Amino acid sequence: MSVPIPVPVPVPVPDAPARTPCSTLAEVFSLLRDRRPGRGRVYPLASVLMLCLVAVLHGCQNPSQIFVFGRARPALLERLGFRPPKRQRGKNPWPKGKVRCPNEDTIAKLVGSVDPEDFNSCLVLWFVRLLPGEAHAACDGKALRGTEEHVLEVFINDLRLVVWQMPVGEKENELSALEKHIAGILAKYPQIRLLTGDAMFCQKSIAQAVMEARRHYFLQLKSPHKTDLAIAGEAFSQLSSTPPLARSEEKKGARTGPSS
């Protein structure tokens, strides 16, 4: 004897994180923790990261090219937050009042000192501002071109952007990685209303985590056994046989009594 499945009731979207979303990437980079000692800081970390971003968008591919790009644009350096050095040291002091660009070694060292987890957490504040009230996210694994490495990604269709990514080594590790991080992903992005995935993620653990976060899921079901498909077909047939709340042919304010 089968038990009827109740029709899901819409639930409100959880509140956004307590931290205020950032309106610009410069604000995001300013929230990152700088691991350098307070004494001797010449270049702000946020300014260096903004320089790298602008240079990469212009086609630079390594720290050396970023240094050449920034050195040729002193006005851009000032707009990104670089300031002339207060002290002049060495035999060849820098011209007074001129902005100095960090060299390739400094750029590589500062970028390498940024914690990836801290960087992703700060970017969440910027992504949350870009998201609409309700968004659809898709979970999928991808293989990096030219390598045997696999990564698990969360792609938001409204942004056309990957907002979460994690290397998993092999394709078989995608499920365990999603099971471990699904709750945190949904907590970071309260606007995600619907989560979709392929047949690999059609598991009770994934569905349970999405339901506990009070969201919806749409997972593909593939099975070599006809039993699973039969049970799913019976469940959906029971839902489709339930009477609608209002008939589509009825119009608001239409007469229901006999005509005069």
Secondary structure as a PSIPRED ss2 file (coil, helix, strand):
# PSIPRED VFORMAT (PSIPRED V4.0)

   1 M C   1.000  0.000  0.000
   2 S C   1.000  0.000  0.000
   3 V C   1.000  0.000  0.000
   4 P C   1.000  0.000  0.000
   5 I C   1.000  0.000  0.000
   6 P C   1.000  0.000  0.000
   7 V C   1.000  0.000  0.000
   8 P C   1.000  0.000  0.000
   9 V C   1.000  0.000  0.000
  10 P C   1.000  0.000  0.000
  11 V C   1.000  0.000  0.000
  12 P C   1.000  0.000  0.000
  13 V C   1.000  0.000  0.000
  14 P C   1.000  0.000  0.000
  15 D C   1.000  0.000  0.000
  16 A C   1.000  0.000  0.000
  17 P C   1.000  0.000  0.000
  18 A C   1.000  0.000  0.000
  19 R C   1.000  0.000  0.000
  20 T C   1.000  0.000  0.000
  21 P C   1.000  0.000  0.000
  22 C C   1.000  0.000  0.000
  23 S C   1.000  0.000  0.000
  24 T C   1.000  0.000  0.000
  25 L H   0.000  1.000  0.000
  26 A H   0.000  1.000  0.000
  27 E H   0.000  1.000  0.000
  28 V H   0.000  1.000  0.000
  29 F H   0.000  1.000  0.000
  30 S H   0.000  1.000  0.000
  31 L C   1.000  0.000  0.000
  32 L C   1.000  0.000  0.000
  33 R C   1.000  0.000  0.000
  34 D C   1.000  0.000  0.000
  35 R C   1.000  0.000  0.000
  36 R C   1.000  0.000  0.000
  37 P C   1.000  0.000  0.000
  38 G C   1.000  0.000  0.000
  39 R C   1.000  0.000  0.000
  40 G C   1.000  0.000  0.000
  41 R C   1.000  0.000  0.000
  42 V C   1.000  0.000  0.000
  43 Y C   1.000  0.000  0.000
  44 P C   1.000  0.000  0.000
  45 L H   0.000  1.000  0.000
  46 A H   0.000  1.000  0.000
  47 S H   0.000  1.000  0.000
  48 V H   0.000  1.000  0.000
  49 L H   0.000  1.000  0.000
  50 M H   0.000  1.000  0.000
  51 L H   0.000  1.000  0.000
  52 C H   0.000  1.000  0.000
  53 L H   0.000  1.000  0.000
  54 V H   0.000  1.000  0.000
  55 A H   0.000  1.000  0.000
  56 V H   0.000  1.000  0.000
  57 L H   0.000  1.000  0.000
  58 H C   1.000  0.000  0.000
  59 G C   1.000  0.000  0.000
  60 C C   1.000  0.000  0.000
  61 Q C   1.000  0.000  0.000
  62 N C   1.000  0.000  0.000
  63 P H   0.000  1.000  0.000
  64 S H   0.000  1.000  0.000
  65 Q H   0.000  1.000  0.000
  66 I H   0.000  1.000  0.000
  67 F H   0.000  1.000  0.000
  68 V H   0.000  1.000  0.000
  69 F H   0.000  1.000  0.000
  70 G H   0.000  1.000  0.000
  71 R H   0.000  1.000  0.000
  72 A C   1.000  0.000  0.000
  73 R C   1.000  0.000  0.000
  74 P H   0.000  1.000  0.000
  75 A H   0.000  1.000  0.000
  76 L H   0.000  1.000  0.000
  77 L H   0.000  1.000  0.000
  78 E H   0.000  1.000  0.000
  79 R H   0.000  1.000  0.000
  80 L C   1.000  0.000  0.000
  81 G C   1.000  0.000  0.000
  82 F C   1.000  0.000  0.000
  83 R C   1.000  0.000  0.000
  84 P C   1.000  0.000  0.000
  85 P C   1.000  0.000  0.000
  86 K C   1.000  0.000  0.000
  87 R C   1.000  0.000  0.000
  88 Q C   1.000  0.000  0.000
  89 R C   1.000  0.000  0.000
  90 G C   1.000  0.000  0.000
  91 K C   1.000  0.000  0.000
  92 N C   1.000  0.000  0.000
  93 P C   1.000  0.000  0.000
  94 W C   1.000  0.000  0.000
  95 P C   1.000  0.000  0.000
  96 K C   1.000  0.000  0.000
  97 G C   1.000  0.000  0.000
  98 K C   1.000  0.000  0.000
  99 V C   1.000  0.000  0.000
 100 R C   1.000  0.000  0.000
 101 C C   1.000  0.000  0.000
 102 P C   1.000  0.000  0.000
 103 N C   1.000  0.000  0.000
 104 E H   0.000  1.000  0.000
 105 D H   0.000  1.000  0.000
 106 T H   0.000  1.000  0.000
 107 I H   0.000  1.000  0.000
 108 A H   0.000  1.000  0.000
 109 K H   0.000  1.000  0.000
 110 L H   0.000  1.000  0.000
 111 V H   0.000  1.000  0.000
 112 G H   0.000  1.000  0.000
 113 S C   1.000  0.000  0.000
 114 V C   1.000  0.000  0.000
 115 D C   1.000  0.000  0.000
 116 P H   0.000  1.000  0.000
 117 E H   0.000  1.000  0.000
 118 D H   0.000  1.000  0.000
 119 F H   0.000  1.000  0.000
 120 N H   0.000  1.000  0.000
 121 S H   0.000  1.000  0.000
 122 C H   0.000  1.000  0.000
 123 L H   0.000  1.000  0.000
 124 V H   0.000  1.000  0.000
 125 L H   0.000  1.000  0.000
 126 W H   0.000  1.000  0.000
 127 F H   0.000  1.000  0.000
 128 V H   0.000  1.000  0.000
 129 R H   0.000  1.000  0.000
 130 L H   0.000  1.000  0.000
 131 L C   1.000  0.000  0.000
 132 P C   1.000  0.000  0.000
 133 G C   1.000  0.000  0.000
 134 E C   1.000  0.000  0.000
 135 A E   0.000  0.000  1.000
 136 H E   0.000  0.000  1.000
 137 A E   0.000  0.000  1.000
 138 A E   0.000  0.000  1.000
 139 C E   0.000  0.000  1.000
 140 D E   0.000  0.000  1.000
 141 G E   0.000  0.000  1.000
 142 K E   0.000  0.000  1.000
 143 A E   0.000  0.000  1.000
 144 L C   1.000  0.000  0.000
 145 R C   1.000  0.000  0.000
 146 G C   1.000  0.000  0.000
 147 T C   1.000  0.000  0.000
 148 E C   1.000  0.000  0.000
 149 E C   1.000  0.000  0.000
 150 H E   0.000  0.000  1.000
 151 V E   0.000  0.000  1.000
 152 L E   0.000  0.000  1.000
 153 E E   0.000  0.000  1.000
 154 V E   0.000  0.000  1.000
 155 F E   0.000  0.000  1.000
 156 I E   0.000  0.000  1.000
 157 N C   1.000  0.000  0.000
 158 D C   1.000  0.000  0.000
 159 L C   1.000  0.000  0.000
 160 R C   1.000  0.000  0.000
 161 L E   0.000  0.000  1.000
 162 V E   0.000  0.000  1.000
 163 V E   0.000  0.000  1.000
 164 W E   0.000  0.000  1.000
 165 Q E   0.000  0.000  1.000
 166 M E   0.000  0.000  1.000
 167 P E   0.000  0.000  1.000
 168 V C   1.000  0.000  0.000
 169 G C   1.000  0.000  0.000
 170 E C   1.000  0.000  0.000
 171 K H   0.000  1.000  0.000
 172 E H   0.000  1.000  0.000
 173 N H   0.000  1.000  0.000
 174 E H   0.000  1.000  0.000
 175 L H   0.000  1.000  0.000
 176 S H   0.000  1.000  0.000
 177 A H   0.000  1.000  0.000
 178 L H   0.000  1.000  0.000
 179 E H   0.000  1.000  0.000
 180 K H   0.000  1.000  0.000
 181 H H   0.000  1.000  0.000
 182 I H   0.000  1.000  0.000
 183 A H   0.000  1.000  0.000
 184 G H   0.000  1.000  0.000
 185 I H   0.000  1.000  0.000
 186 L H   0.000  1.000  0.000
 187 A H   0.000  1.000  0.000
 188 K H   0.000  1.000  0.000
 189 Y C   1.000  0.000  0.000
 190 P C   1.000  0.000  0.000
 191 Q C   1.000  0.000  0.000
 192 I E   0.000  0.000  1.000
 193 R E   0.000  0.000  1.000
 194 L E   0.000  0.000  1.000
 195 L E   0.000  0.000  1.000
 196 T E   0.000  0.000  1.000
 197 G E   0.000  0.000  1.000
 198 D C   1.000  0.000  0.000
 199 A H   0.000  1.000  0.000
 200 M H   0.000  1.000  0.000
 201 F H   0.000  1.000  0.000
 202 C C   1.000  0.000  0.000
 203 Q C   1.000  0.000  0.000
 204 K H   0.000  1.000  0.000
 205 S H   0.000  1.000  0.000
 206 I H   0.000  1.000  0.000
 207 A H   0.000  1.000  0.000
 208 Q H   0.000  1.000  0.000
 209 A H   0.000  1.000  0.000
 210 V H   0.000  1.000  0.000
 211 M H   0.000  1.000  0.000
 212 E H   0.000  1.000  0.000
 213 A C   1.000  0.000  0.000
 214 R C   1.000  0.000  0.000
 215 R C   1.000  0.000  0.000
 216 H E   0.000  0.000  1.000
 217 Y E   0.000  0.000  1.000
 218 F E   0.000  0.000  1.000
 219 L E   0.000  0.000  1.000
 220 Q C   1.000  0.000  0.000
 221 L C   1.000  0.000  0.000
 222 K C   1.000  0.000  0.000
 223 S C   1.000  0.000  0.000
 224 P C   1.000  0.000  0.000
 225 H C   1.000  0.000  0.000
 226 K H   0.000  1.000  0.000
 227 T H   0.000  1.000  0.000
 228 D H   0.000  1.000  0.000
 229 L H   0.000  1.000  0.000
 230 A H   0.000  1.000  0.000
 231 I H   0.000  1.000  0.000
 232 A H   0.000  1.000  0.000
 233 G H   0.000  1.000  0.000
 234 E H   0.000  1.000  0.000
 235 A H   0.000  1.000  0.000
 236 F H   0.000  1.000  0.000
 237 S H   0.000  1.000  0.000
 238 Q H   0.000  1.000  0.000
 239 L H   0.000  1.000  0.000
 240 S H   0.000  1.000  0.000
 241 S C   1.000  0.000  0.000
 242 T C   1.000  0.000  0.000
 243 P C   1.000  0.000  0.000
 244 P C   1.000  0.000  0.000
 245 L C   1.000  0.000  0.000
 246 A C   1.000  0.000  0.000
 247 R C   1.000  0.000  0.000
 248 S C   1.000  0.000  0.000
 249 E C   1.000  0.000  0.000
 250 E C   1.000  0.000  0.000
 251 K C   1.000  0.000  0.000
 252 K C   1.000  0.000  0.000
 253 G C   1.000  0.000  0.000
 254 A C   1.000  0.000  0.000
 255 R C   1.000  0.000  0.000
 256 T C   1.000  0.000  0.000
 257 G C   1.000  0.000  0.000
 258 P C   1.000  0.000  0.000
 259 S C   1.000  0.000  0.000
 260 S C   1.000  0.000  0.000
